[in-house]
């Protein structure tokens, strides 16, 4: 349909001081006004594009009487930004923008108002960091549609360089997390090339780098694990575990790095961050390799060390007959719960230790240590309420170690972990030997190696990230499998390099 235009024809004899939209050049019926009509079927009232996406508008314009020269003006917030019959707009900034097309000839003007919404293409979805053979970092993303429909796949462009064309992604990305509206990415850097360890603050909706932290004064700062909750508190510093097992302390709000005042020893490359989503309400769990004991940071306090009856200082824990005395760590993961499960229970940490050939597992509840008003002491509890919570789970060499990719869920009481190109499943509530776990699914070729895993919020889908060492270029893939049945639901091949971390980035 055609849009209606209001043309004010001014009576020459009465309103000689006013100017109309169109000049009247008629002479006793000759020289009719050439009215401009913008076809509303060729231009929309509202456009929705993603950041960095290009919008091209080519409206159809006609004149009802005559064929006079037309001039085009495109405005954004009443400011002219382009001229010509075609409008090209690149969504560089997020927001909603009021726009207007003005078409004019010698007789007058026609107007068409419209709006352009520039939305985040990274609002919510699966995020993967990876590195190629030279260590160069890569950031990939797959958007989850707001209407709950199936994702269309990973974006074609490299998300870091697309949004930060003047920056080079540091070598060997190692970990990422969301905190205070930022996507924080840690990179180990390249010591041989003199590139220091690097922390990036990226806007979680635009993937634009807003701050970069390097610490060349600390040559051993090669970050591998970010022990940072989702809401960082001003005045608090959080541990960052490094490649050599030492920690540094990092303030999320101030963006400052310092030598540790709490976590001053050497730790295994396995960290649990239990986050309640409110400021200051979090638990951090580390394994102190020097004395083989669990160390807990509770809401910024500690570290406290694990005991059967109460938490200890490191001095008291060292050499005592404490809960984990004489054992080493194999793995430590947070048992994930759905929103419905969280209404009745709190997340727990699954800790697997070994002594000699025997492996044992322990489930620790949310607080890890809770105050017992009857005994007037803080006690270690498991998910059932017992102080012990230790069970034998197998003999011999475990198929996992502290860096093995895995996810643990309560819905199916299972731990899924990578073993070469296989995804294995272990029922952690039973006495099933961890060395005799079944293969849930096999991904890729015989040479494929699983390096990362993530689980959907409802636990029904597990995202398995792996790479093909024999392939060149983008040799990393993500497959989606049914957590319970193991069937392959989707395949996204060659979307990254060797995956280092896969996570579901929330809105």
N, C-alpha and C positions, 0 to 999 in steps of 0.2 A: 504494500500500500504506500501511498505518497504521504509525506508529512505536510501538515497545513502550515502555511506561512501567513503572517499578518503584515499586510502592506498598508501603510497609512497614506492615503491620497489627500493631499492638503489642498483645500480650496484656495485658488490663487488670489481671489479677491478678498478673502477674510483672514487667512493665516500666512501672510507673506514672511513673517519672521521665524517660522518653524521649518525644520528640515525633515523630510520624510525618508523612509528606507529607500524608496525609488523616486528618481526625478521624473516629472511628467514632461515628456518631449512631444506630446501629441499636438497636431495641428489639424483641427476639425476632422478627427478620426484617423489621421495618418500618424505613423511612428508609434505603434502600441508598445507599452512597457514590456521588456524582456524579463519575465519572471523566472527566478532560479528555483529549481526543485531538487532537493537532495533525497534520493531514494532510500527510505529507511530499511529496506530489505538488504541493502548492501553495507550497512553499518549498524553495529549493535549499540544498545544503551549501556551495557556493562561488559567489560572484558576482564577475564581472569587469566593471568599469566604467572609463571614462576620467576623467581629472581634469575637474572641473566638471560632469560628467554627473550626472543625478538618478536615483537608484534608488528605486523604490516597491515594497514588499512587502506583500501582503494575503493572509495565510495563512487557510486554512479550518480552523476550530476547532469541535469538537463535544463534547457531553457525553453519556455513555452512560446515565446515570440521572438524570433531572431536568434542569431548565433554570435553573441558578443564575446569579447575576451574575458576570461574568468581568472580571478586571482584567489588563491587559497591561503588561509592562515590557520594554523593549528596552535591551540593554546593549552597550557597546563596551569591551573590555578590563576587564570586570566593573564598569564605571561606568554607571549608568542615564542614558540620553540622550533617551528618548522614552517616551510612554505612549499607549495606544490600540490599536485593532485593525489600524491601518495604519501602516507604517513608511516614512518619507520620509528619504532620506539623500543629501546632496550631497557628491561626492568633492572636497573642497577641498585635501586633501593626498595626495601619493603614498605608497603603502605597502600593507601587508597587515594587516587589522584583524580580530581575533577578536571575534565578536559572539554574542549569545545572546538568545533570546526566552523570556520567562517568562510563562506564563498561569496564573492562580490563581483559585480560588473559595473558598467557605467550608470546603470539604472538603480542599483541598490545592493542589498546584502541578504543572505539567508544564513541561519544559524542551526547547528545541531550539537546538543550537549550530550556527553557520555562520560563514563567513569572507567578508569583502569585500576584494577586491584593487582598489585604485585605481591604474590604469596611466596612463602618459604617452600622451596622444593625439598628441604631437609627437615620438615616438621617432625616426623616420627617414622622410624623404620630401622632396618638392619644396617649397621655400620661396620665396615671392615678396614683395618689397617694392615698393610702388607709391605714387603720389600723385595726387590729384584735381586739378582745374583751379586750386584755391586753394592747392595745395601740401600739403594735409593727408595725412599718411602712412597707410598701410594695410599690414597684414601678413596674408598668406594662406598656407595650408599644406594639403598633400595627403599623407596618411599612406600609406606603403608597407607592406602587411600582412606580418607576420613569416613567414607561410607561403609567401610568394612569389606569392600570387594577385594578380589585377588590382586596383589601387586603386579605391575606390568614388567618388572625386572629392574636390574641395576642400571644406573645412569651410564650413558656412554662415555661421558667426559671424566677426567681425573678431577675429583672434587676439590683437592687442595690447590692445585695450580690454577684451576678455573676461577676460583674466588680470591686467589692471592698471586696474581701474575708476576708481581715483582719479588716474590720470595721463592726460595728453594727449600723444599722439604728436607729436613735434616735426615741423616742416615740412620738406619736401623730403628724404626719405631718399635716400641716395646709394650706400651700399655695405654689405655684411654679410659676416661670416666666422665660423668656429668656432674658438675658442681656449680652452684650459684649462677645458673644460666649460661654456663660455658661448657664446651666440650674440651676437656684438658687431655692433651696427648703428650706422652713422654717418648723421647728418642734417645737411644744410647749414644748416638754420634759415632764418629770414626776416629779412634785414637791414632791410627797410623797416618791418617791424613790431617791430623791436628784439629779435627772438628770436635768441639766439646759436647757434652750431654746437653739436651735442650728440652724445655717444657714450653708447649704452646697453649695459650688461651685462645680458643676459637669461639665466636658467637655460635650458640647451638642451633640457631635458626638460619644463619647465613653462611656458616663455615668461613667467615672472614676472621683472620688472625687479628686479635685485639691487643695481645701482649706476648712477648717472647722472653723467656728467662734462660740465660746460660750462666755457667759458673766456671770459667776457665781457671779461676784461682783454686778450684778443687778438681785436680786431674782425675780422681777416682769417682767423680760424680757421673756415673753411667746408669741412669735410672731404668729399672726393670718393672717395679710394682708400685702403683700409686695407692697408698692407704688413705684415701680421701673420701669423706662422706659426701652425700648429695647437697648438704647445706653446710658450708664452712662458716665458722664463727670468728668474728674479729678478735684478735688477741691470742688465738690458738694456732699452733703449728702442728702439722700432720706428717707422719713419717713417709719418706719415699725410700724404698728399698733399692739398692744398687746391685750391679752385676757381681761385685765382690762380696756381697752379703752384708755390707755395712749400710747404715741408714743416714739420711739427712732429714732435717726438719723443714717443712715448707708451709708458709702462710698463704692460704688461698686468697684472702682479702687484700693482703699487702703485696703479694707476689714476690716474697723475699725467701731466700734460702739460707740456712745456717747449719752449722755442725750440731749433732744431736745432744740434747740434754737429758733425754729419757732412754731412747733406744740406742745405747752406746756400744752394743756388742755385735756379734755376727749371727745372721739369721738365714734360715732356709728360704728358697725362692717360692714360698707359698704363703699367702696372706689372706685372711678373711676380713672383709669389711661388712659388718652388720649394721644396717642403716635404717632407722625408724622414720626418716624423712622429715624430722624436725630438728631445729638448731640444737646442737649439743647432745643429742640423743643417739649415741652410736657406740659400737664396740669394735675394737681392732684386735686381731689375734695373730701372733707371730710364733715361730718356733725358734727358740734360742739354741743354736747348734753347739755352743760352747759347753752348756750344762745339760742339754737334751731335756728341755722343759718348755711348756707353753707359757708365753708372756702375753698379758692382756692389758690393753689401754681401754679403760672404762670411762667414757664421757670426758676424755682429756686427762684423767687421773691414772696413775700407775707409772711404770708397768707393774702389774701384780702377777705372781707366778702360781701355777696351778698346783693344788694339793687336795687330798681326799677330804679334808675337813675345813680348811680355810685357805685364803690366799696369803701368800708369803712374799716377803721381799726377796730380791735375788740372792742376797747374802744368806738368808735363812734357807732358801731353796737349794742352793748349791751344795751338793754332796749329801743331802738328806734323803731319807726314804720317802720321797714324795711320789706323787701319782705316776709320773712318767720316768722315774729314775732308771737310768741304764738303757733307755730306748732311743731310737732315732725315728725321724719322721719319714713317712712315705708320701702322704698326701693330706691336705686339709681343705675342705670345701664347705660352703654354706648350703644347708638344705633349703631349697626354695619352696615357698608355699604360695598358693593362690590367695586372692583377696578374701575368699570365703574361709579358707583355712586360717588366715591371719586373725579372723574375728574370734577364734577360740584358742589359738595357740600362737606362739611366737617362733620365729625362725631358730634353727639350731645349727651348730657347726658339727660336721662329721670329720673326726680326726682319726687317721689310720696310722698306727705306729708299728714298729717291729722290734723284736729283740731276738737275736739269733735267727732261727728259721721260722719262728712263730709270729704271725701278724695279728694285731688286735685293733679293734675299732672302738671309738668312744663318741657318743653324741652329747654335746654340750648345749644347754638351753640358752635362751636369749641373753640373760644377764651373766651367763657363765658362772658367776658367783652371786648368790642371793643371800640376803640376811635372814637368819633363822632366829626368830624372837624367843623361842624356847631355849635354845642352847646359847644364845647371845653370840653367834659367830656367823661368818660368811661361809657358805658351803658350796661346793661344786655339785651341780645337779645335772642329770641327763634329761631327756625328753619324757621319761616316765616318772621322774622324781627321786630316783635312787642316787646315791652318792658315787657309786662305782661306775656302772654303765659300760663296762668293758666286756667285749666278747671276742673269742677267737674267730678269725675269718679266713684262715688258710695257712698253708705251710709252703716253704720253698720261695723262690724268687718271684716277687710280685710283678705283674705286668704293668705296674704304674710306678711313677716317681713323682717328686715334688713339682715338676713342670708338665706332667701329663695333662692334656686338655680333657676336661670332663664337666658334666653338669649333674647336680643331684636334686631330686625332687621328692616331695612327700606324697603326691597323688598316686604314684606307682611304686613308692618306696624303693626307688632304683637309682643307681649311679651309672650314667653312660660315660664311657671314656674311649679315647682313641688308642688304637694299637695298630700301627702301620696304616693300611687302607681299610681297617675294620673298626666298626663301632661295637664295642662290647657292653653288655649290661650285667650289673651286679645288684642283687637284692641285699641292701645293707641292713635290713632288719632280721635277716636269717643268718644261719651259720654256714651258708654256702661259701666254699672256698673261693677266694678272689682269683686264684689261679685256674679255676674251672668255670669261669663265666662264659656264657653263650654269646655267639656273634649275632647281634641284632641286624646289622646291615653291612654290606661291603660297598665302598664307594670308589669311583674312578677305576684306573688300571691296577695291575698288580704292584706297580711301583709307587702308587699314590700314598701320600702321608697325611693323616689327619692332624691338623695343628690348632684347631679352635672349635669350640662348640658354644651354642647359645640355645635358650629354650623360650618358647612363647609364654605369655603371662598365664595362660590356662594349662600349661604343661603338655598340651596335645601335640605340639610340633617341636622338633629339635632341628636346629640349623647346624649343619656340619660343614666346616671350612677345611679344605685340603688343597694340596698342590701336587703337580706332576713334575718331579725332578728332571725327567728326561725331555721335557718340553721347553721351548724358548718362548720369550715374550710373556703375555698374560697367561701364566700356567696355573693360576689359582681358581678354584671353583667353590660354590656353595650349593649343597643339596639339602633339601628339606625332607625329613623323614617323620613318620608317625612314631611318637615316643613309646607307645605301648606295643604296636604291632611291628614296627620297623619298616613298613612299606615306604617306598620313595613317593613323595607327594609332588615335588617340583625339583627341577635341576636348573642351575644358573652356572653354566660353564664359562671358563676363561673371563672372569669379571675382575680379577685382581692378580697380584703376584703371590709369593709365599705368604699365606695369612699368618698374622701374629696375634691378632685379637679380633673377635667378632662379638658385638654387643647389640642389644636392642635399644636404640636411642629414643627416649621418651619425649613427649611433647613438652 
